[in-house]
Amino acid sequence: MATTPKRKPPTKPASPTLEPRFRVVVGKDVALGPGKIELLGHIATTGSIARAAAAMDMSYMRAWILVQTMNRCFREPLVSASRGGKASGGATLTPTGKRALELYQQIEAASRLAVEPFWLEILPLLPK
């Protein structure tokens, strides 16, 4: 005898949010975007690509590839990394990396302010 699958009770829709996303594209590469900015932020706070990757539930190899892409896309590297070993490796943002992170965050903040009047008009059209 077949059983009927149990239905999940209806869930209340999440409150609407506006999430502007920007990408800096150089050739075919995304030089900066939301994920890379998050990675840079974690590298800045942890001092490690491995710990930054873990904080994002990402493999070290994926984080390393993203760092290499960012470094290749800019005139100067954004991340300076030292190899591991007994003393353990580390990573820091270069002055260019710190500035790129800061400017990207400013772009996001300014965009939210710029679109706020339109967002306030869209909100009443969405479910509460």
C-alpha positions, 0 to 999 in steps of 0.5 A, spaced: 500 500 500 502 506 497 503 512 502 501 519 501 507 523 502 506 528 508 505 535 506 509 541 509 505 546 512 505 553 508 510 557 510 510 565 511 513 568 505 520 572 508 519 579 508 522 582 501 529 585 501 532 589 496 539 586 494 543 590 489 549 586 486 555 589 482 560 586 479 567 589 476 568 585 470 575 585 466 575 581 460 571 575 461 573 575 469 569 577 474 574 581 478 570 583 484 563 581 486 559 580 492 562 573 493 569 575 492 568 581 497 566 577 502 572 573 501 576 579 502 573 581 508 574 574 511 581 574 509 582 581 512 579 579 519 582 572 519 589 573 516 588 566 512 585 564 506 584 557 509 580 560 515 576 565 510 574 559 506 572 555 512 568 561 514 564 561 507 563 554 507 568 554 501 574 549 499 581 552 500 582 551 492 576 555 490 578 561 495 585 560 492 582 560 485 578 567 487 584 570 490 588 569 484 583 571 479 582 578 483 590 579 483 590 578 476 585 583 474 588 588 478 594 592 476 597 590 483 595 584 487 589 585 492 592 579 497 599 577 499 599 570 501 605 566 504 606 559 504 604 554 510 608 549 513 611 549 520 610 556 522 603 556 518 602 561 512 598 567 512 594 572 508 593 579 508 590 585 504 595 589 500 593 597 500 590 596 493 586 590 496 584 594 502 582 600 498 578 595 493 574 592 499 572 599 501 570 602 495 566 596 493 562 597 500 561 604 498 558 603 491 553 598 495 551 603 500 551 609 495 546 604 490 542 603 496 541 610 497 540 612 490 534 606 489 531 607 496 525 612 493 523 606 487 524 601 493 519 604 497 514 604 491 515 597 490 514 595 497 507 596 497 506 591 491 509 585 494 506 581 499 507 583 507 
